[in-house]
Amino acid sequence: MTKTEILAALKTLTAEERLEIIETASRMMRDEIEQKAQRKAERKLRLRASAEAAVPLYEPGGPLHDLWSPDSEPYFDSEEEYLSAGVKTNA
């Protein structure tokens, strides 16, 4: 049903029926907004839990610590080796 058809059908209804439709449509919209907000909050919680679960990997003794620690040895021996590996720099 198109908007034009809906508006035409609304003209045939009583004021009370139109009001009932408006209330129902408003309730549907509120439900959709609440569901979207709930999905967003759940996604945020999942992302937070994932980030918190990854923290031990980067702490001393963790398997990724040496890759990101400022105290670790450089992975590449020279800047040329770094560039030839296909890693783009910000320079």
N, C-alpha and C positions, 0 to 999 in steps of 0.2 A: 504494500500500500504506500503510495507517495504522500508527501506532505500536503499536496493540493487535495488529494482524496480524503485525507484525515481531516483537514480543515472544513471541507465540504460536509463530511459526516457530522462534525461537531455542530454545525449550524442546525442540524435536524434534531439535536438533543435539547432537553430542558436545561435550565441553568443549574439545577441540582445535579443532573447527570454529568454536565461539563465539569462542575466542581469536583465531583467524585473522580473523574478521569485525571484532573489536575493533581489531586491529592495522591492518587495511585502513582502517577508519573513522578511526582516529587519524591515519594517513598522509594521508588525504584532507583532514582538518581542518588539519593542519600545512601542506599545500600551499596551501590557501585562505588561511590566515593569512599565509604568505610572499608570495603573490600580492598580497594587500591591502597589505602593507607596501611591496612593490616599486612598486605603482601610486601609493601615497602619496609615496614618495621621488621618483618620476619627475615627479609633479605639482608637487612642491616645486621640483625643478630647472627645470621649464618656467616656473613663476612667477618664480623668481629670474632666469632668462635674460630674461624679458619685462621685468622691472623694470630690469635692468641695461641693456637695449637702449633703454629710455625715458629714461635719465638725460641723454644728450646733448640731448634735446629741451628740457629744463628749464634747461640750463646757459646762461651768457651767449652770445648769438648764436644760440641755438636758437629754433625757432618758438614755443615755449610759454613762454619765459623771461619775457616781459613780462607774461603773465597771472598769474604766481605770484611774481614778484620783489617784495620789499618796497620796492624802489627805483622800481618802475614807477608810471606815472600811474594814478589810479583809473579803472576802466572806466565807472562811472556818475558823473555830475556831482554827484548829491546822494543822500542816504539815501532820499528820497521816490521818486526815479527807480528806485533799487535795489529798493524795496519794491513799486512798481507793476509791476516786471518779473516779479513772481511768485516771487522768490527768498526763501526763508524764512530768518530769522536765528535765532540761538540765544537771543536775548533774550526 
